[in-house]
Amino acid sequence: MYPKIQLHSGREKSLHFHHPWIFSRAINRVPQKLENGSVVSVEDAAGRCLATAYYNAKSQIALRVL
């Protein structure tokens, strides 16, 4: 199981159109001590799994969907 990153409500819309990037401002919750380059599960505000992605806190494009 991968660490989970939760998005703000309504910020998952781009994923429904198969866009591979999620910007940092769309993220609501990140686990503590998550390292850049980690593979994570991306969840919507209700906790539903949307995608698997690479995480990078140092970029505006914080998640890149696999």
Distance bins in CASP14 RR format, pairs under 12 A and 6 or more apart:
PFRMAT RR
TARGET T0000
AUTHOR 0000-0000-0000
RMODE 2
METHOD distances of the structure
MODEL  1
1 31 0 0 0 0 0 1 0 0 0 0 0
1 39 0 0 0 0 0 1 0 0 0 0 0
1 40 0 0 0 0 0 1 0 0 0 0 0
1 41 1 0 0 1 0 0 0 0 0 0 0
1 49 0 0 0 0 0 1 0 0 0 0 0
1 52 0 0 0 0 0 1 0 0 0 0 0
2 31 0 0 0 0 1 0 0 0 0 0 0
2 34 0 0 0 0 0 1 0 0 0 0 0
2 37 0 0 0 0 0 1 0 0 0 0 0
2 38 1 0 0 1 0 0 0 0 0 0 0
2 39 1 0 1 0 0 0 0 0 0 0 0
2 40 1 0 1 0 0 0 0 0 0 0 0
2 41 1 0 1 0 0 0 0 0 0 0 0
2 42 0 0 0 0 1 0 0 0 0 0 0
2 43 0 0 0 0 0 1 0 0 0 0 0
2 49 0 0 0 0 1 0 0 0 0 0 0
2 51 0 0 0 0 0 1 0 0 0 0 0
2 52 1 0 0 1 0 0 0 0 0 0 0
2 53 0 0 0 0 1 0 0 0 0 0 0
2 54 0 0 0 0 0 1 0 0 0 0 0
2 55 0 0 0 0 1 0 0 0 0 0 0
2 63 0 0 0 0 0 1 0 0 0 0 0
2 66 0 0 0 0 0 1 0 0 0 0 0
3 29 0 0 0 0 0 1 0 0 0 0 0
3 30 0 0 0 0 1 0 0 0 0 0 0
3 31 1 0 1 0 0 0 0 0 0 0 0
3 32 0 0 0 0 1 0 0 0 0 0 0
3 33 0 0 0 0 1 0 0 0 0 0 0
3 34 1 0 1 0 0 0 0 0 0 0 0
3 35 0 0 0 0 1 0 0 0 0 0 0
3 37 0 0 0 0 0 1 0 0 0 0 0
3 38 1 0 0 1 0 0 0 0 0 0 0
3 39 0 0 0 0 1 0 0 0 0 0 0
3 40 1 0 1 0 0 0 0 0 0 0 0
3 41 1 0 0 1 0 0 0 0 0 0 0
3 42 0 0 0 0 0 1 0 0 0 0 0
3 43 0 0 0 0 0 1 0 0 0 0 0
3 52 0 0 0 0 0 1 0 0 0 0 0
3 53 0 0 0 0 0 1 0 0 0 0 0
3 54 0 0 0 0 0 1 0 0 0 0 0
3 55 0 0 0 0 1 0 0 0 0 0 0
3 63 0 0 0 0 0 1 0 0 0 0 0
4 27 0 0 0 0 0 1 0 0 0 0 0
4 28 0 0 0 0 0 1 0 0 0 0 0
4 29 0 0 0 0 1 0 0 0 0 0 0
4 30 0 0 0 0 1 0 0 0 0 0 0
4 31 1 0 0 1 0 0 0 0 0 0 0
4 34 0 0 0 0 0 1 0 0 0 0 0
4 38 0 0 0 0 0 1 0 0 0 0 0
4 39 0 0 0 0 0 1 0 0 0 0 0
4 40 1 0 0 1 0 0 0 0 0 0 0
4 41 1 0 1 0 0 0 0 0 0 0 0
4 42 1 0 0 1 0 0 0 0 0 0 0
4 43 1 0 1 0 0 0 0 0 0 0 0
4 44 0 0 0 0 0 1 0 0 0 0 0
4 47 0 0 0 0 1 0 0 0 0 0 0
4 48 0 0 0 0 0 1 0 0 0 0 0
4 49 0 0 0 0 1 0 0 0 0 0 0
4 50 0 0 0 0 0 1 0 0 0 0 0
4 51 0 0 0 0 0 1 0 0 0 0 0
4 52 0 0 0 0 0 1 0 0 0 0 0
4 53 0 0 0 0 0 1 0 0 0 0 0
4 55 0 0 0 0 0 1 0 0 0 0 0
4 63 0 0 0 0 0 1 0 0 0 0 0
5 11 0 0 0 0 0 1 0 0 0 0 0
5 12 0 0 0 0 0 1 0 0 0 0 0
5 22 0 0 0 0 1 0 0 0 0 0 0
5 24 0 0 0 0 0 1 0 0 0 0 0
5 26 0 0 0 0 1 0 0 0 0 0 0
5 27 1 0 0 1 0 0 0 0 0 0 0
5 28 0 0 0 0 1 0 0 0 0 0 0
5 29 1 0 0 1 0 0 0 0 0 0 0
5 30 1 0 1 0 0 0 0 0 0 0 0
5 31 1 0 0 1 0 0 0 0 0 0 0
5 32 0 0 0 0 0 1 0 0 0 0 0
5 34 1 0 0 1 0 0 0 0 0 0 0
5 38 0 0 0 0 1 0 0 0 0 0 0
5 39 0 0 0 0 0 1 0 0 0 0 0
5 40 1 0 1 0 0 0 0 0 0 0 0
5 41 1 0 0 1 0 0 0 0 0 0 0
5 42 1 0 1 0 0 0 0 0 0 0 0
5 43 1 0 0 1 0 0 0 0 0 0 0
5 44 0 0 0 0 0 1 0 0 0 0 0
5 45 0 0 0 0 0 1 0 0 0 0 0
5 47 0 0 0 0 0 1 0 0 0 0 0
5 49 0 0 0 0 0 1 0 0 0 0 0
5 50 0 0 0 0 1 0 0 0 0 0 0
5 51 0 0 0 0 1 0 0 0 0 0 0
5 52 0 0 0 0 0 1 0 0 0 0 0
5 53 1 0 0 1 0 0 0 0 0 0 0
5 54 0 0 0 0 0 1 0 0 0 0 0
5 55 1 0 0 1 0 0 0 0 0 0 0
5 56 0 0 0 0 0 1 0 0 0 0 0
5 57 0 0 0 0 0 1 0 0 0 0 0
5 62 0 0 0 0 1 0 0 0 0 0 0
5 63 1 0 0 1 0 0 0 0 0 0 0
5 65 0 0 0 0 0 1 0 0 0 0 0
6 12 0 0 0 0 0 1 0 0 0 0 0
6 22 0 0 0 0 0 1 0 0 0 0 0
6 26 0 0 0 0 0 1 0 0 0 0 0
6 27 1 0 0 1 0 0 0 0 0 0 0
6 28 1 0 1 0 0 0 0 0 0 0 0
6 29 1 0 1 0 0 0 0 0 0 0 0
6 30 0 0 0 0 1 0 0 0 0 0 0
6 31 0 0 0 0 1 0 0 0 0 0 0
6 40 0 0 0 0 0 1 0 0 0 0 0
6 41 0 0 0 0 1 0 0 0 0 0 0
6 42 0 0 0 0 1 0 0 0 0 0 0
6 43 1 0 1 0 0 0 0 0 0 0 0
6 44 1 0 0 1 0 0 0 0 0 0 0
6 45 1 0 0 1 0 0 0 0 0 0 0
6 46 0 0 0 0 1 0 0 0 0 0 0
6 47 1 0 0 1 0 0 0 0 0 0 0
6 48 0 0 0 0 0 1 0 0 0 0 0
6 49 0 0 0 0 0 1 0 0 0 0 0
6 50 0 0 0 0 1 0 0 0 0 0 0
6 63 0 0 0 0 0 1 0 0 0 0 0
7 13 0 0 0 0 1 0 0 0 0 0 0
7 14 0 0 0 0 0 1 0 0 0 0 0
7 15 0 0 0 0 1 0 0 0 0 0 0
7 22 1 0 0 1 0 0 0 0 0 0 0
7 23 0 0 0 0 0 1 0 0 0 0 0
7 24 0 0 0 0 0 1 0 0 0 0 0
7 25 0 0 0 0 0 1 0 0 0 0 0
7 26 1 0 1 0 0 0 0 0 0 0 0
7 27 1 0 0 1 0 0 0 0 0 0 0
7 28 1 0 1 0 0 0 0 0 0 0 0
7 29 0 0 0 0 1 0 0 0 0 0 0
7 30 0 0 0 0 0 1 0 0 0 0 0
7 40 0 0 0 0 0 1 0 0 0 0 0
7 41 0 0 0 0 0 1 0 0 0 0 0
7 42 1 0 0 1 0 0 0 0 0 0 0
7 43 1 0 0 1 0 0 0 0 0 0 0
7 44 1 0 1 0 0 0 0 0 0 0 0
7 45 1 0 0 1 0 0 0 0 0 0 0
7 46 0 0 0 0 0 1 0 0 0 0 0
7 47 0 0 0 0 1 0 0 0 0 0 0
7 48 0 0 0 0 0 1 0 0 0 0 0
7 49 0 0 0 0 0 1 0 0 0 0 0
7 50 1 0 0 1 0 0 0 0 0 0 0
7 51 0 0 0 0 0 1 0 0 0 0 0
7 53 0 0 0 0 0 1 0 0 0 0 0
7 62 0 0 0 0 0 1 0 0 0 0 0
7 63 0 0 0 0 1 0 0 0 0 0 0
8 22 0 0 0 0 0 1 0 0 0 0 0
8 23 0 0 0 0 0 1 0 0 0 0 0
8 24 0 0 0 0 0 1 0 0 0 0 0
8 25 0 0 0 0 1 0 0 0 0 0 0
8 26 1 0 1 0 0 0 0 0 0 0 0
8 27 1 0 0 1 0 0 0 0 0 0 0
8 28 1 0 1 0 0 0 0 0 0 0 0
8 29 0 0 0 0 1 0 0 0 0 0 0
8 43 0 0 0 0 0 1 0 0 0 0 0
8 44 0 0 0 0 1 0 0 0 0 0 0
8 45 1 0 0 1 0 0 0 0 0 0 0
8 46 0 0 0 0 0 1 0 0 0 0 0
9 26 0 0 0 0 0 1 0 0 0 0 0
9 28 0 0 0 0 1 0 0 0 0 0 0
9 43 0 0 0 0 0 1 0 0 0 0 0
9 44 1 0 0 1 0 0 0 0 0 0 0
9 45 1 1 0 0 0 0 0 0 0 0 0
9 46 0 0 0 0 1 0 0 0 0 0 0
9 47 0 0 0 0 0 1 0 0 0 0 0
9 48 0 0 0 0 0 1 0 0 0 0 0
10 16 0 0 0 0 0 1 0 0 0 0 0
10 22 0 0 0 0 0 1 0 0 0 0 0
10 26 0 0 0 0 1 0 0 0 0 0 0
10 28 0 0 0 0 0 1 0 0 0 0 0
10 44 1 0 0 1 0 0 0 0 0 0 0
10 45 1 0 0 1 0 0 0 0 0 0 0
10 46 0 0 0 0 0 1 0 0 0 0 0
10 50 0 0 0 0 0 1 0 0 0 0 0
11 19 0 0 0 0 0 1 0 0 0 0 0
11 21 0 0 0 0 0 1 0 0 0 0 0
11 22 1 0 0 1 0 0 0 0 0 0 0
11 23 0 0 0 0 1 0 0 0 0 0 0
11 24 0 0 0 0 0 1 0 0 0 0 0
11 25 0 0 0 0 1 0 0 0 0 0 0
11 26 1 1 0 0 0 0 0 0 0 0 0
11 27 1 0 0 1 0 0 0 0 0 0 0
11 28 1 0 0 1 0 0 0 0 0 0 0
11 29 0 0 0 0 0 1 0 0 0 0 0
11 42 0 0 0 0 0 1 0 0 0 0 0
11 43 0 0 0 0 0 1 0 0 0 0 0
11 44 0 0 0 0 1 0 0 0 0 0 0
11 45 0 0 0 0 1 0 0 0 0 0 0
11 50 0 0 0 0 0 1 0 0 0 0 0
11 62 0 0 0 0 0 1 0 0 0 0 0
11 63 0 0 0 0 0 1 0 0 0 0 0
12 19 0 0 0 0 0 1 0 0 0 0 0
12 22 0 0 0 0 1 0 0 0 0 0 0
12 26 1 0 0 1 0 0 0 0 0 0 0
12 27 0 0 0 0 0 1 0 0 0 0 0
12 28 0 0 0 0 0 1 0 0 0 0 0
12 42 1 0 0 1 0 0 0 0 0 0 0
12 43 0 0 0 0 1 0 0 0 0 0 0
12 44 1 0 1 0 0 0 0 0 0 0 0
12 45 1 0 0 1 0 0 0 0 0 0 0
12 46 0 0 0 0 1 0 0 0 0 0 0
12 47 0 0 0 0 0 1 0 0 0 0 0
12 48 0 0 0 0 1 0 0 0 0 0 0
12 49 0 0 0 0 0 1 0 0 0 0 0
12 50 1 0 1 0 0 0 0 0 0 0 0
12 51 0 0 0 0 1 0 0 0 0 0 0
12 63 0 0 0 0 0 1 0 0 0 0 0
12 65 0 0 0 0 0 1 0 0 0 0 0
13 19 0 0 0 0 1 0 0 0 0 0 0
13 22 0 0 0 0 0 1 0 0 0 0 0
13 26 0 0 0 0 1 0 0 0 0 0 0
13 44 0 0 0 0 1 0 0 0 0 0 0
13 45 0 0 0 0 0 1 0 0 0 0 0
13 50 0 0 0 0 0 1 0 0 0 0 0
14 20 0 0 0 0 1 0 0 0 0 0 0
14 21 1 0 0 1 0 0 0 0 0 0 0
14 22 1 0 0 1 0 0 0 0 0 0 0
14 23 0 0 0 0 1 0 0 0 0 0 0
14 26 0 0 0 0 1 0 0 0 0 0 0
14 42 0 0 0 0 0 1 0 0 0 0 0
14 44 0 0 0 0 0 1 0 0 0 0 0
14 50 0 0 0 0 0 1 0 0 0 0 0
14 51 0 0 0 0 0 1 0 0 0 0 0
14 61 0 0 0 0 0 1 0 0 0 0 0
14 63 0 0 0 0 0 1 0 0 0 0 0
14 65 0 0 0 0 1 0 0 0 0 0 0
15 21 0 0 0 0 1 0 0 0 0 0 0
15 22 1 0 0 1 0 0 0 0 0 0 0
15 23 0 0 0 0 0 1 0 0 0 0 0
15 26 0 0 0 0 1 0 0 0 0 0 0
15 42 1 0 0 1 0 0 0 0 0 0 0
15 43 0 0 0 0 0 1 0 0 0 0 0
15 44 0 0 0 0 1 0 0 0 0 0 0
15 48 0 0 0 0 0 1 0 0 0 0 0
15 49 0 0 0 0 0 1 0 0 0 0 0
15 50 1 0 1 0 0 0 0 0 0 0 0
15 51 1 0 1 0 0 0 0 0 0 0 0
15 52 0 0 0 0 0 1 0 0 0 0 0
15 53 0 0 0 0 1 0 0 0 0 0 0
15 63 0 0 0 0 1 0 0 0 0 0 0
15 64 0 0 0 0 0 1 0 0 0 0 0
15 65 1 0 0 1 0 0 0 0 0 0 0
16 44 0 0 0 0 0 1 0 0 0 0 0
16 48 0 0 0 0 0 1 0 0 0 0 0
16 50 0 0 0 0 1 0 0 0 0 0 0
16 51 0 0 0 0 0 1 0 0 0 0 0
16 65 0 0 0 0 0 1 0 0 0 0 0
17 65 0 0 0 0 0 1 0 0 0 0 0
18 50 0 0 0 0 0 1 0 0 0 0 0
18 51 0 0 0 0 1 0 0 0 0 0 0
18 65 0 0 0 0 1 0 0 0 0 0 0
19 26 0 0 0 0 0 1 0 0 0 0 0
19 50 0 0 0 0 0 1 0 0 0 0 0
19 51 0 0 0 0 0 1 0 0 0 0 0
19 53 0 0 0 0 0 1 0 0 0 0 0
19 61 0 0 0 0 0 1 0 0 0 0 0
19 63 0 0 0 0 0 1 0 0 0 0 0
19 64 0 0 0 0 0 1 0 0 0 0 0
19 65 0 0 0 0 1 0 0 0 0 0 0
20 42 0 0 0 0 0 1 0 0 0 0 0
20 51 0 0 0 0 1 0 0 0 0 0 0
20 52 0 0 0 0 0 1 0 0 0 0 0
20 53 0 0 0 0 1 0 0 0 0 0 0
20 54 0 0 0 0 0 1 0 0 0 0 0
20 61 0 0 0 0 1 0 0 0 0 0 0
20 63 0 0 0 0 1 0 0 0 0 0 0
20 64 1 0 0 1 0 0 0 0 0 0 0
20 65 1 0 1 0 0 0 0 0 0 0 0
20 66 0 0 0 0 1 0 0 0 0 0 0
21 42 0 0 0 0 0 1 0 0 0 0 0
21 51 0 0 0 0 0 1 0 0 0 0 0
21 53 0 0 0 0 1 0 0 0 0 0 0
21 54 0 0 0 0 0 1 0 0 0 0 0
21 56 0 0 0 0 0 1 0 0 0 0 0
21 59 0 0 0 0 1 0 0 0 0 0 0
21 60 0 0 0 0 1 0 0 0 0 0 0
21 61 1 0 1 0 0 0 0 0 0 0 0
21 62 0 0 0 0 1 0 0 0 0 0 0
21 63 1 0 0 1 0 0 0 0 0 0 0
21 64 1 0 0 1 0 0 0 0 0 0 0
21 65 1 0 0 1 0 0 0 0 0 0 0
21 66 0 0 0 0 0 1 0 0 0 0 0
22 28 0 0 0 0 0 1 0 0 0 0 0
22 30 0 0 0 0 0 1 0 0 0 0 0
22 40 0 0 0 0 0 1 0 0 0 0 0
22 42 1 0 0 1 0 0 0 0 0 0 0
22 43 0 0 0 0 0 1 0 0 0 0 0
22 44 0 0 0 0 0 1 0 0 0 0 0
22 50 0 0 0 0 1 0 0 0 0 0 0
22 51 0 0 0 0 1 0 0 0 0 0 0
22 52 0 0 0 0 0 1 0 0 0 0 0
22 53 1 0 0 1 0 0 0 0 0 0 0
22 54 0 0 0 0 0 1 0 0 0 0 0
22 55 0 0 0 0 1 0 0 0 0 0 0
22 56 0 0 0 0 0 1 0 0 0 0 0
22 59 0 0 0 0 0 1 0 0 0 0 0
22 60 0 0 0 0 0 1 0 0 0 0 0
22 61 1 0 0 1 0 0 0 0 0 0 0
22 62 1 0 0 1 0 0 0 0 0 0 0
22 63 1 1 0 0 0 0 0 0 0 0 0
22 64 1 0 0 1 0 0 0 0 0 0 0
22 65 1 0 0 1 0 0 0 0 0 0 0
23 56 0 0 0 0 0 1 0 0 0 0 0
23 59 0 0 0 0 1 0 0 0 0 0 0
23 60 1 0 1 0 0 0 0 0 0 0 0
23 61 1 0 0 1 0 0 0 0 0 0 0
23 62 1 0 0 1 0 0 0 0 0 0 0
23 63 0 0 0 0 1 0 0 0 0 0 0
23 64 0 0 0 0 0 1 0 0 0 0 0
24 30 0 0 0 0 1 0 0 0 0 0 0
24 55 0 0 0 0 0 1 0 0 0 0 0
24 56 0 0 0 0 1 0 0 0 0 0 0
24 57 1 0 0 1 0 0 0 0 0 0 0
24 58 0 0 0 0 1 0 0 0 0 0 0
24 59 1 0 0 1 0 0 0 0 0 0 0
24 60 1 0 1 0 0 0 0 0 0 0 0
24 61 1 0 0 1 0 0 0 0 0 0 0
24 62 1 0 1 0 0 0 0 0 0 0 0
24 63 0 0 0 0 1 0 0 0 0 0 0
24 64 0 0 0 0 0 1 0 0 0 0 0
25 60 0 0 0 0 1 0 0 0 0 0 0
25 61 0 0 0 0 0 1 0 0 0 0 0
25 62 0 0 0 0 1 0 0 0 0 0 0
25 63 0 0 0 0 0 1 0 0 0 0 0
26 42 0 0 0 0 1 0 0 0 0 0 0
26 43 0 0 0 0 0 1 0 0 0 0 0
26 44 0 0 0 0 0 1 0 0 0 0 0
26 45 0 0 0 0 0 1 0 0 0 0 0
26 50 0 0 0 0 0 1 0 0 0 0 0
26 53 0 0 0 0 0 1 0 0 0 0 0
26 60 0 0 0 0 0 1 0 0 0 0 0
26 61 0 0 0 0 0 1 0 0 0 0 0
26 62 1 0 0 1 0 0 0 0 0 0 0
26 63 0 0 0 0 1 0 0 0 0 0 0
27 34 0 0 0 0 0 1 0 0 0 0 0
27 40 0 0 0 0 0 1 0 0 0 0 0
27 42 0 0 0 0 1 0 0 0 0 0 0
27 43 0 0 0 0 0 1 0 0 0 0 0
27 44 0 0 0 0 0 1 0 0 0 0 0
27 45 0 0 0 0 0 1 0 0 0 0 0
27 53 0 0 0 0 0 1 0 0 0 0 0
27 55 0 0 0 0 1 0 0 0 0 0 0
27 56 0 0 0 0 0 1 0 0 0 0 0
27 57 0 0 0 0 1 0 0 0 0 0 0
27 59 0 0 0 0 0 1 0 0 0 0 0
27 60 0 0 0 0 0 1 0 0 0 0 0
27 61 0 0 0 0 0 1 0 0 0 0 0
27 62 1 0 1 0 0 0 0 0 0 0 0
27 63 1 0 0 1 0 0 0 0 0 0 0
28 42 0 0 0 0 0 1 0 0 0 0 0
28 43 0 0 0 0 1 0 0 0 0 0 0
28 44 0 0 0 0 1 0 0 0 0 0 0
28 45 1 0 0 1 0 0 0 0 0 0 0
28 46 0 0 0 0 0 1 0 0 0 0 0
28 47 0 0 0 0 0 1 0 0 0 0 0
28 62 0 0 0 0 0 1 0 0 0 0 0
29 40 0 0 0 0 0 1 0 0 0 0 0
29 42 0 0 0 0 0 1 0 0 0 0 0
29 43 0 0 0 0 1 0 0 0 0 0 0
29 44 0 0 0 0 0 1 0 0 0 0 0
29 45 0 0 0 0 1 0 0 0 0 0 0
29 47 0 0 0 0 0 1 0 0 0 0 0
30 36 0 0 0 0 0 1 0 0 0 0 0
30 38 0 0 0 0 0 1 0 0 0 0 0
30 40 0 0 0 0 1 0 0 0 0 0 0
30 42 0 0 0 0 0 1 0 0 0 0 0
30 43 0 0 0 0 0 1 0 0 0 0 0
30 55 1 0 0 1 0 0 0 0 0 0 0
30 56 0 0 0 0 0 1 0 0 0 0 0
30 57 1 0 0 1 0 0 0 0 0 0 0
30 62 0 0 0 0 1 0 0 0 0 0 0
30 63 0 0 0 0 1 0 0 0 0 0 0
31 38 0 0 0 0 1 0 0 0 0 0 0
31 40 0 0 0 0 1 0 0 0 0 0 0
31 41 0 0 0 0 0 1 0 0 0 0 0
31 43 0 0 0 0 0 1 0 0 0 0 0
31 55 0 0 0 0 1 0 0 0 0 0 0
31 57 0 0 0 0 0 1 0 0 0 0 0
32 57 0 0 0 0 0 1 0 0 0 0 0
33 55 0 0 0 0 0 1 0 0 0 0 0
33 57 0 0 0 0 0 1 0 0 0 0 0
34 40 1 0 0 1 0 0 0 0 0 0 0
34 41 0 0 0 0 0 1 0 0 0 0 0
34 53 0 0 0 0 0 1 0 0 0 0 0
34 54 0 0 0 0 0 1 0 0 0 0 0
34 55 1 0 0 1 0 0 0 0 0 0 0
34 56 0 0 0 0 0 1 0 0 0 0 0
34 57 1 0 0 1 0 0 0 0 0 0 0
34 62 0 0 0 0 0 1 0 0 0 0 0
34 63 0 0 0 0 0 1 0 0 0 0 0
35 54 0 0 0 0 0 1 0 0 0 0 0
35 55 0 0 0 0 1 0 0 0 0 0 0
35 56 0 0 0 0 1 0 0 0 0 0 0
35 57 0 0 0 0 1 0 0 0 0 0 0
35 58 0 0 0 0 0 1 0 0 0 0 0
36 54 0 0 0 0 1 0 0 0 0 0 0
36 55 1 0 0 1 0 0 0 0 0 0 0
36 56 1 0 1 0 0 0 0 0 0 0 0
36 57 1 0 1 0 0 0 0 0 0 0 0
36 58 1 0 0 1 0 0 0 0 0 0 0
36 59 0 0 0 0 1 0 0 0 0 0 0
36 62 0 0 0 0 1 0 0 0 0 0 0
36 63 0 0 0 0 0 1 0 0 0 0 0
36 64 0 0 0 0 0 1 0 0 0 0 0
37 53 0 0 0 0 1 0 0 0 0 0 0
37 54 1 0 1 0 0 0 0 0 0 0 0
37 55 1 0 1 0 0 0 0 0 0 0 0
37 56 1 0 0 1 0 0 0 0 0 0 0
37 57 0 0 0 0 1 0 0 0 0 0 0
37 58 0 0 0 0 0 1 0 0 0 0 0
37 59 0 0 0 0 0 1 0 0 0 0 0
37 62 0 0 0 0 0 1 0 0 0 0 0
37 63 0 0 0 0 0 1 0 0 0 0 0
37 64 0 0 0 0 1 0 0 0 0 0 0
37 66 0 0 0 0 0 1 0 0 0 0 0
38 52 0 0 0 0 0 1 0 0 0 0 0
38 53 0 0 0 0 1 0 0 0 0 0 0
38 54 1 0 0 1 0 0 0 0 0 0 0
38 55 1 0 1 0 0 0 0 0 0 0 0
38 56 0 0 0 0 1 0 0 0 0 0 0
38 57 0 0 0 0 1 0 0 0 0 0 0
38 62 0 0 0 0 0 1 0 0 0 0 0
38 63 0 0 0 0 0 1 0 0 0 0 0
38 64 0 0 0 0 0 1 0 0 0 0 0
39 51 0 0 0 0 0 1 0 0 0 0 0
39 52 1 0 0 1 0 0 0 0 0 0 0
39 53 1 0 0 1 0 0 0 0 0 0 0
39 54 1 0 0 1 0 0 0 0 0 0 0
39 55 1 0 0 1 0 0 0 0 0 0 0
39 56 0 0 0 0 0 1 0 0 0 0 0
39 63 0 0 0 0 0 1 0 0 0 0 0
39 64 0 0 0 0 0 1 0 0 0 0 0
39 65 0 0 0 0 0 1 0 0 0 0 0
39 66 1 0 0 1 0 0 0 0 0 0 0
40 49 0 0 0 0 0 1 0 0 0 0 0
40 50 0 0 0 0 0 1 0 0 0 0 0
40 51 0 0 0 0 1 0 0 0 0 0 0
40 52 1 0 0 1 0 0 0 0 0 0 0
40 53 1 0 1 0 0 0 0 0 0 0 0
40 54 1 0 0 1 0 0 0 0 0 0 0
40 55 1 0 1 0 0 0 0 0 0 0 0
40 56 0 0 0 0 0 1 0 0 0 0 0
40 57 0 0 0 0 0 1 0 0 0 0 0
40 62 0 0 0 0 1 0 0 0 0 0 0
40 63 1 0 0 1 0 0 0 0 0 0 0
40 64 0 0 0 0 0 1 0 0 0 0 0
40 65 0 0 0 0 0 1 0 0 0 0 0
40 66 0 0 0 0 0 1 0 0 0 0 0
41 47 0 0 0 0 1 0 0 0 0 0 0
41 48 0 0 0 0 0 1 0 0 0 0 0
41 49 1 0 1 0 0 0 0 0 0 0 0
41 50 0 0 0 0 1 0 0 0 0 0 0
41 51 1 0 0 1 0 0 0 0 0 0 0
41 52 1 0 0 1 0 0 0 0 0 0 0
41 53 0 0 0 0 1 0 0 0 0 0 0
41 54 0 0 0 0 0 1 0 0 0 0 0
41 55 0 0 0 0 0 1 0 0 0 0 0
41 63 0 0 0 0 0 1 0 0 0 0 0
41 65 0 0 0 0 0 1 0 0 0 0 0
41 66 0 0 0 0 0 1 0 0 0 0 0
42 48 0 0 0 0 1 0 0 0 0 0 0
42 49 1 0 0 1 0 0 0 0 0 0 0
42 50 1 0 1 0 0 0 0 0 0 0 0
42 51 1 0 1 0 0 0 0 0 0 0 0
42 52 1 0 0 1 0 0 0 0 0 0 0
42 53 1 0 1 0 0 0 0 0 0 0 0
42 54 0 0 0 0 0 1 0 0 0 0 0
42 55 0 0 0 0 1 0 0 0 0 0 0
42 62 0 0 0 0 0 1 0 0 0 0 0
42 63 1 0 0 1 0 0 0 0 0 0 0
42 64 0 0 0 0 0 1 0 0 0 0 0
42 65 1 0 0 1 0 0 0 0 0 0 0
42 66 0 0 0 0 0 1 0 0 0 0 0
43 49 1 0 1 0 0 0 0 0 0 0 0
43 50 1 0 0 1 0 0 0 0 0 0 0
43 51 0 0 0 0 1 0 0 0 0 0 0
43 52 0 0 0 0 0 1 0 0 0 0 0
43 53 0 0 0 0 0 1 0 0 0 0 0
43 63 0 0 0 0 0 1 0 0 0 0 0
44 50 1 0 1 0 0 0 0 0 0 0 0
44 51 0 0 0 0 0 1 0 0 0 0 0
50 63 0 0 0 0 0 1 0 0 0 0 0
50 65 0 0 0 0 1 0 0 0 0 0 0
50 66 0 0 0 0 0 1 0 0 0 0 0
51 63 1 0 0 1 0 0 0 0 0 0 0
51 64 0 0 0 0 1 0 0 0 0 0 0
51 65 1 0 1 0 0 0 0 0 0 0 0
51 66 1 0 0 1 0 0 0 0 0 0 0
52 63 0 0 0 0 1 0 0 0 0 0 0
52 64 0 0 0 0 0 1 0 0 0 0 0
52 65 1 0 0 1 0 0 0 0 0 0 0
52 66 1 0 1 0 0 0 0 0 0 0 0
53 61 0 0 0 0 0 1 0 0 0 0 0
53 62 0 0 0 0 1 0 0 0 0 0 0
53 63 1 0 1 0 0 0 0 0 0 0 0
53 64 1 0 1 0 0 0 0 0 0 0 0
53 65 1 0 1 0 0 0 0 0 0 0 0
53 66 1 0 0 1 0 0 0 0 0 0 0
54 61 0 0 0 0 1 0 0 0 0 0 0
54 62 0 0 0 0 1 0 0 0 0 0 0
54 63 1 0 0 1 0 0 0 0 0 0 0
54 64 1 0 1 0 0 0 0 0 0 0 0
54 65 0 0 0 0 1 0 0 0 0 0 0
54 66 1 0 0 1 0 0 0 0 0 0 0
55 61 0 0 0 0 0 1 0 0 0 0 0
55 62 1 0 0 1 0 0 0 0 0 0 0
55 63 1 0 1 0 0 0 0 0 0 0 0
55 64 0 0 0 0 1 0 0 0 0 0 0
55 65 0 0 0 0 0 1 0 0 0 0 0
55 66 0 0 0 0 0 1 0 0 0 0 0
56 62 1 0 1 0 0 0 0 0 0 0 0
56 63 1 0 0 1 0 0 0 0 0 0 0
56 64 1 0 0 1 0 0 0 0 0 0 0
57 63 0 0 0 0 0 1 0 0 0 0 0
END
